[in-house]
Amino acid sequence: MAEEFCRRPAPPVDVLEHFVDVYRIKLHLQPLPIFNLTGLTDRLMAGPQYLLWSFLAVVLTFSNHIFYQNTEDIAKDLYSRSSEYAVMKLAWEGDPNPEVIQALCLVALKHIRAQQPTRAWMVIGVGTRLCALRPPHHDGSSLIRGDDSTSRAYWSVFVLERFFLSRTMGLSSAETPEYPESAPLPPPIVAAMGNTFSNSATLSAQQTSPLGRDGIGPPFYRLVSLWGKVGCYMHSLREGELEEPWLPDSTISKLNIELIEHEARVGKEHLLSNLEFSARSAAEIAQYCEYWNPWIAGEILWHAISAILNHPFIHLVVLRAQEGIPQSSGFLQQKCDQALYHASWVFRLIQLTEGLMEIVNPLVGDAVAATATVLWPFQFTRTPKIVQTARDDLIKCDNFLSQMALTWPHMSNKVNIIRKLQALAEKNRKTPAADEATICFQPTLFCSLLDPQFGETVSNGLPNTDLDPLSENDSQSKMHLKTHFVHPLLEEQCSGRQQEETFSAPNSTEDFFMSTDNMDQFIIEELSSHFLQSGLWNMAPDSI
């Protein structure tokens, strides 16, 4: 049977269609846009053999088929060796055809899934060099012909770089080919109630704005680019390259400006409040997965980036007062409020997807794990509601990443680090301190999630104990966390005694716009009619 398979390794059409469906569910746009799903089976059958072998080598790690009964291991080995030999030979010859680059992306994904980071890095690097050899085409002629394989190949390598090689990115985000064709906006939910519709906001959103005509793809790729820059910045901080974050020419200020500019460029039709995501069925989400996969990834990335750039650890520990100049209380208050607000949004979005769609995008996994470090210190505030929300969200994080680790095993290391942080939190709670707001923690645990490097903690599929950040010998630091750096605004009708009690109480954050109480106005699944009519929904950061 094995000899017969080796003589005829190509699967029949019905078997290939099964694996195309596996690709659609597990890999397509999570996060790479390698292929256009339309006619993919026919293109794989008619295309170069190395592309088919590369495709089968990776999808066979996700699913099997009776066609490979008793020959699954032989098939995996044959497809892997044959595809890598052929595609690397073409790459060494400098062949920049999109099929070669697409095959390289598939080979890289296979190595990532097998926890072989060095091989993945080398393959991604080769893809980067091949993309540089092929000049970008801005005329859109390939898209007019219905063939966007060149742009898909380029942007797939671009995403892989920002995900795994953020320290040494080689592809430019300026001189690029056209974006791959974006999926259309899902149709609105039209629920008749007599002669009226249930959501006029959704219907009006279908009148596509000029900003939304390019679809959901461009906003997603801009955020991926920004995520790569944030990764570079986190690494520079880890290397001791410090700055004064409130200065206009600081890196963090420039990143915040880029984030604001991105938000302004997103069409209103892509806003959460207009799409009614939570009101849709799982079947509808699956039907339009080419839109919803990049949309939810962009939503989570936008809030994760916002939370990380306002991280209490960064502003209270890493970038603490330098040269004897104290930090501005107003600046720190803004950072604290924004960090809590956006971090809570990340886990609210994850909660909204439960039962509707499965997120197996490892780029999202990285962002969620990094955001967990933002919420971790808030477990030690003196506001019970904030404490409970932070603990609940960290449980959601553990569950989310544990589920993702079934698809991408390297995510299990992030789960272990978060559990180590929670064990440390429990130890803090049991240890009496002179100041309850002073937290003992291990900075390397935070750094391992904020500046993740795939090869540092995994080697050949096994945990690297020498580089394990969970070591008991890890040095500890202390952080003094406050939720208030300026006095809260009081209602005029408060009595003098009430004012005195409120000013002296360190556990009141309800007076702040970005507190968790006020956040509830934004994260409920169905926004109240008063909230929509007031126009405040435009202020909620629910766009990517």
URBELDA-V845420 format. One line per field, one symbol per residue. ss: DSSP state (a for helix, b for strand, c for the rest). phi: phi as a letter, one per 30 degrees, with the letter a starting at -180 (. if undefined). psi: psi as a letter, one per 40 degrees, with the letter a starting at -180 (. if undefined). Layout:
ss=???
phi=???
psi=???
//
This chain:
ss=caaaaaacccccaaaaaaaaaaaaaacccccccccccccaaaaaaaccaaaaaaaaaaaccccccaaacccaaaaaaaaaaaaaaaaaaaaacccccaaaaaaaaaaaaaaaacccaaaaaaaaaaaaaaaaacccccccaaaaccccaaaaaaaaaaaaaaaacaaacccccccccccccccccccccccbbccbbccaaaaaaccccaaaccccaaaaaaaaaaaaaaaaaaaaaaccccccccccccaaaaaaaaaaaaaacccaaacaaaacaaaccaaaaaacaaaaaaaaaaaaaaaaaaaaaccaaaaaaaccccccccccaaaaaaaaaaaaaaaaaaaaaaaaaccccccccaaaaaaaaaaaaaaaaaaacccaaaaaaaaaaaaaaaaaaaaaccccccaaaaaaaaaaaaaaaaaaaacccccccbbbbcaaaaaaaacccaaaabbccbbcaaacccccccccbbbbcccccccccccccccaaaaaaaaacccccccccccaaaaaaaacccccaaaaaccaaaaccccc
phi=.ddddddbdddddddddddddddddcbdhbcccebdddideddddcdddddddddddddddcacaeeceibedddedddddddddddddddddidcdeddddddddddddddddhcddddeddddddddddddcddccdidddddiccdddddddddededddcbddbdcddcccbdedddddddedddccdbicccdbddddddddededcddiddeeddddddddddddddddddddjdcacddddcdddddddddddddedcddddcdedccheddcdddddddcddcdddddddeddddddddddceedddccdcdechicddddddddddddddddddddeddddddddicaccbddddeddddddedddedddcdcceddeddddddddededdddddddccedddddddddddddddddddddcdbdbddcccacedddddcdbdbeddcbbhicdcddcddcdddddcbbbccbcbcbdddcdddddeddddddddddccbddcdcdddddedccddcddddddddiddddddccc
psi=dddddddgehiidddddddddddddddhfgehfdihdhfddddddeaidddddddddddeediiiddfheedddddddddddddddddddddefheiddddddddddddddddefgdddddddddddddddddhiiheeeddddeehfddddddddddddddddfddfhdhiedgiiiiihiiihiiihghhgbeiidgdddddeeghiddedeaeddddddddddddddddddddddeegiiheeideiddddddddddddddehideeidddefdeeiiddddddfddddddddddddddddddddeehdddddcdfihifehiihddddddddddddddddddddddddehedihhfhddddddddddddddddeeeiehdddddddddddddddddddddeddgdedddddddddddddddddddehhidhdehhhihddddddddghhdedehhfeihgddeheeieehiiiihhhieheihihiideiiddddddddehefheeeidfidddddddeidhiidddddeeedeehgfi.
//
